[in-house]
Amino acid sequence: QLHLTTSEKNELARSLEIVQNQLQEKESEIKRETSEYRDGLLQAEREHQDALTEANRKNEAEIEACHEKISSLEHFISSQKLEIEHLKSNKEQLNNSLKEANQALGELLKTKVR
C-alpha cells in the first residue's frame, strides 16, 4: 500500500512538473506575443504620427501658398483699380480737350463763315 501510494505520489509529482513546465512555456509564449503586439502597436502609432505630421506639413505649405496667391491677387486687383482710375482721369481729360477743340472749331467755322 505504501509502495503504491509512493508510486502514485511520484506519478502525480511528475504530472505536476509537466503541467508547470507547460504553464511556464505558455506564459513565456504569451509574454512574447504580448511584447510583439505592443511593439507592432508602437510602430503603427509612430507611422500614424509620422503620416499626420507629414500631412500637416503639406497642408500648412498649401495654406501658405494660398495666402501668397491671395496676397498677389489682392495686389493685382489694387493695381488694376489704380489703372482704371488713371484711365478714367485720362478719358475725362481727353473728353474735355475734345470739347474745347470742338468749341474752338465751332468758333473758327463761325468766323470763317462771316
C-alpha positions as CSV (number, residue, x, y, z in Angstrom):
1,Q,0.0,0.0,0.0
2,L,2.8,2.4,0.9
3,H,4.7,1.5,-2.2
4,L,1.6,2.1,-4.3
5,T,0.9,5.4,-2.6
6,T,4.5,6.5,-3.1
7,S,4.4,5.5,-6.7
8,E,1.1,7.5,-7.2
9,K,2.7,10.4,-5.4
10,N,5.7,10.3,-7.7
11,E,3.5,10.0,-10.8
12,L,1.4,13.0,-9.6
13,A,4.7,14.9,-8.9
14,R,5.9,14.2,-12.5
15,S,2.5,15.2,-13.9
16,L,2.5,18.4,-11.8
17,E,6.0,19.2,-13.0
18,I,4.9,18.6,-16.7
19,V,1.9,20.8,-16.2
20,Q,4.0,23.5,-14.5
21,N,6.5,23.4,-17.4
22,Q,3.7,23.7,-19.9
23,L,2.3,26.6,-18.0
24,Q,5.7,28.3,-17.9
25,E,6.1,27.7,-21.7
26,K,2.6,29.1,-22.3
27,E,3.3,32.1,-20.1
28,S,6.6,32.8,-21.9
29,E,4.7,32.4,-25.3
30,I,2.0,34.8,-24.1
31,K,4.6,37.3,-22.9
32,R,6.5,37.1,-26.2
33,E,3.3,37.6,-28.2
34,T,2.2,40.5,-26.0
35,S,5.6,42.1,-26.4
36,E,5.4,41.6,-30.2
37,Y,1.9,43.0,-30.3
38,R,3.0,46.0,-28.2
39,D,6.0,46.6,-30.4
40,G,3.8,46.4,-33.5
41,L,1.3,48.8,-31.9
42,L,4.0,51.3,-31.1
43,Q,5.4,51.0,-34.6
44,A,1.9,51.6,-36.1
45,E,1.4,54.6,-33.8
46,R,4.8,56.1,-34.8
47,E,3.9,55.6,-38.5
48,H,0.5,57.1,-38.0
49,Q,2.1,60.1,-36.2
50,D,4.6,60.5,-38.9
51,A,1.9,60.4,-41.6
52,L,-0.1,63.0,-39.6
53,T,3.0,65.2,-39.3
54,E,3.7,65.0,-43.0
55,A,0.0,65.7,-43.9
56,N,0.0,68.7,-41.6
57,R,3.3,70.0,-43.1
58,K,1.8,69.6,-46.6
59,N,-1.4,71.3,-45.6
60,E,0.5,74.2,-44.0
61,A,2.6,74.6,-47.2
62,E,-0.6,74.6,-49.3
63,I,-2.2,77.2,-47.0
64,E,0.9,79.4,-47.2
65,A,0.9,79.1,-51.0
66,C,-2.8,80.1,-51.0
67,H,-2.2,83.0,-48.7
68,E,0.6,84.2,-51.1
69,K,-1.6,83.7,-54.1
70,I,-4.4,85.7,-52.4
71,S,-2.0,88.4,-51.5
72,S,-0.7,88.5,-55.0
73,L,-4.2,88.7,-56.4
74,E,-5.2,91.5,-54.0
75,H,-2.1,93.4,-55.1
76,F,-3.0,92.8,-58.8
77,I,-6.6,94.0,-58.1
78,S,-5.4,97.0,-56.3
79,S,-3.0,97.9,-59.2
80,Q,-5.9,97.3,-61.7
81,K,-8.2,99.7,-59.7
82,L,-5.5,102.3,-59.8
83,E,-5.1,101.8,-63.6
84,I,-8.8,102.1,-64.1
85,E,-8.9,105.4,-62.1
86,H,-5.9,106.6,-64.2
87,L,-7.7,105.7,-67.4
88,K,-10.9,107.4,-66.2
89,S,-9.0,110.5,-65.4
90,N,-7.3,110.4,-68.9
91,K,-10.7,109.8,-70.5
92,E,-12.1,112.8,-68.7
93,Q,-9.1,115.0,-69.7
94,L,-9.4,113.8,-73.4
95,N,-13.2,114.5,-73.3
96,N,-12.5,118.0,-72.0
97,S,-9.8,118.5,-74.6
98,L,-12.2,117.3,-77.3
99,K,-14.9,119.6,-76.1
100,E,-12.6,122.5,-76.1
101,A,-11.3,121.6,-79.6
102,N,-14.9,121.3,-80.9
103,Q,-15.7,124.7,-79.4
104,A,-12.6,126.2,-80.9
105,L,-13.5,124.6,-84.2
106,G,-17.0,125.9,-83.9
107,E,-15.7,129.4,-83.3
108,L,-13.3,129.1,-86.2
109,L,-16.1,127.9,-88.5
110,K,-18.3,130.8,-87.4
111,T,-15.5,133.3,-88.0
112,K,-14.8,131.8,-91.4
113,V,-18.4,131.9,-92.4
114,R,-18.7,135.6,-91.5
